[in-house]
Amino acid sequence: MQFTHEHEELQRTLKRFIDDEINPHVDEWEAAEMFPAHQVFKKLGDLGLLGLCKPAEYGGLGLDYSYSVAMAETLGHINCGGVPMAIGVQTDMATPALARFGSDELRRQFLAPAIAGDMVACVGVSEPGAGSDVAAIKTTARKDGGDYIINGAKMWITNSLQADWMCLLANTSDGPAHKNKTQIIVPMDTPGVTKAKKIRKIGMMSSDTGLIHFDDVRVPQRYAIGQEGMGFTYQMLQFQEERLWCAANALQSLTNCIQLTADYTRDRQIFGQGVLDHQTVHFRLAELKTEVESLRALTYLATEQYVAGKDVTEWASMAKLKAGRLLREVPDACLQFWGGMGYTWDNIVSRMYRDGRLASIGGGADEVMLGIICKTMHILPTRR
């Protein structure tokens, strides 16, 4: 995949926005453990950056997915992980199924404002007892007249404390676990929705993460996305974009981590010479850069195939797995070369070390990615 002039112009526009509107405030938002999502998203919406691949009739630009990858990569210039993740939830995790399968009414009511930055979205899949095992969710949506009555809880929900609506996955029948689920748009101000707890994490501090309860929450059945019972399938399709986004978003932050470390160790003296002059240091940084470029090649190849209409479940899973591993390995290795400075809270590499750990858990844990890859390789053990 080659970035065109249009891709590069998009990246320049976003980089200017990051430099002017985000990075100057990151330390403040990290300390507050929340950033002003409505304010930031509205500015991104005004620039046309929240609907790159969404239909033009709802305010999107109608571009192919390579532009989302270009945007995800550029978001890696943000000096934390929480704000990029929150933006990615809006663009590539809460809205793809709605854009693809939602009714015209739903898309006008919820997708168009999300693209414009007038509404903040979140996606409700994980629960206190079900994370990577999506089939195990317990939240129910029971029919009552023309409505659904929703009961249950969702946990680890990014943007949920500021969100205007949730793309909720719930069981709408007692059928097989892969065929009884439906995605439903739930306005977060609906009676019975309780934002029960703000979850404090070890990283991604500026991203609000909530535990949300649903107690007899009534929404119209027309708020269902697409066909009832197809929610699991839609969510799996949505995961392809989420996992590609995660891999692409890692590229720039990993590159920056290595470069920042090279710059610091060039000036830091130990045993009479710069730390970078020690072979073990510059060889290790070269090795890490090689790993990052390998991830870039895999991510770009998967994107190219996805744009061509191919099923990239295997490659997206590989890219997500590799990104999670590198987001643990690269900051850890680089932090070591910063010495005591690397162990301080406000150091940007230590922030990457904390923030990056989520990538091997969220959006499907490493072990789930390995299971998917084994399945596509036809090497899963025979069940007895």
Phi, psi and omega in degrees: 000129179247131175286133179272179175302322180294319176300316184292324177294319176301314181295322178295318179299313181293320179299318177298318179297317179299314182295324185269323193246344185244300187302326177298342185250357188301315182298320178296316181291323177297318180294324180281347183060036176185147174240158183284086188299316181299318181294312181293315182295324178298319178294320177294321177298320179297332177275357180077022188263358181260001181218041185306317185253009182270157184300141183297329182293348177247016177099358179280178180259350176066026181273168179278171190292344178299333179287326174295322178294318178298320178292314180302318180296317182293329177299344176294349176284346178292137187278034172195170179264336188292317182292314175302319180299317180298320177294318179298325176299316180296317188270326193230004183232322181266340189249343184301315181294320177299316180295325185273321189240349184290155177291163178300319179299313180297319182292324178289325184281327187237321182288311182303314177294328177293321178293322180285345183084013179274343177228145175258135183247155171220165180240128185250093177243301185298147179226169177306330181244012182206114178244268179296334178275081186298326182297342186270005182298150184248346181302134184243151173230101183265138181285139176212102187064235179263013184243166163255143171246116190258134176223140179147200181210149174234140186228156182067036188266107179294137180077356193294334181282346177243354189291149173269331177209157180239138167271097189264136172257123183219158175279121180252004175203178179260017183285191179304146188302333181268358183231010184245013186249147181224141172273131185228134174280125180237111172299134188283352176263011178292137177305136181100347175274122181239123174275090196283327189201136169270122185272125178269127187247172177277344179211191183050044190297323185282354178263121179285135184227125188236160166257121187242130177254145177237114182239101182052048179280123186254122175227152180296145178296339178290353176278359175290139178272120177065217186274133177300138181089354180260009186299321179298315179297314179299321181293322178295321176295319179297326179296330179302314180289320179301317184286324173296320179300315181301317180294315181295320181295333181289334192300308184289321180294322177294317178299316179297321180300316180293316182293317177300322180291320177298317181295318182292315184287341175294325182267334183284128183260140173208133182054039173082006178210165179298143179303322181296336182288343177287131186302322182299332181279306184289332174293319181295319178295323177295320178296317180296319179297322178298318178297317180297318180291331174294319176296321178300314181299316179296316181295316180294321179296315179298319179297316179301318179289323179295317177298328179282001177091011181276155172281116184248028181307315182295310184291321178297322178293319177297316181295317178297316178301311182294320179298315179299318180295317181288329177290346171267316188287314187293307178298325179297313180294317182292319180304322180302322183283348176275351180062218182301327179298330180290342183262012178264149189296319188273358178294135185294328178288323177293328175294318176298322179300317180286312185295319186292341183297333182296331189298335178273001181241304184290151178070018184107113183295163178309318184295327176291318178300317179297320178297319178296316180297317178299320180297317180291336177274353182060042180236017174293145178296149179290131179284139181245000000 
